[in-house]
Amino acid sequence: MTDAAPLRWRKSSRSGSTSDCVEVPHTRDRLRDSKHTAVELTVGQDGWSAFLATAKNDGFTSN
């Protein structure tokens, strides 16, 4: 049995140089906080689609 290739994580180009970012791997099935990279949230394809829809509608803006 061979080990799976390591995930290649990236953050949005809109994040600039800030560290308050959500990162996503090339598989697009999980998320992680750029400040706490040891913790991953597996979301699956439906969760990923819901995350993108919310982000595109500014659903994550703070009050």
Secondary structure as GFF3:
##gff-version 3
##sequence-region A 1 63
A	DSSP	beta_strand	9	11	.	.	.	ID=ss1
A	DSSP	three_ten_helix	13	15	.	.	.	ID=ss2
A	DSSP	beta_strand	22	25	.	.	.	ID=ss3
A	DSSP	beta_strand	30	33	.	.	.	ID=ss4
A	DSSP	beta_strand	36	42	.	.	.	ID=ss5
A	DSSP	alpha_helix	44	56	.	.	.	ID=ss6
###
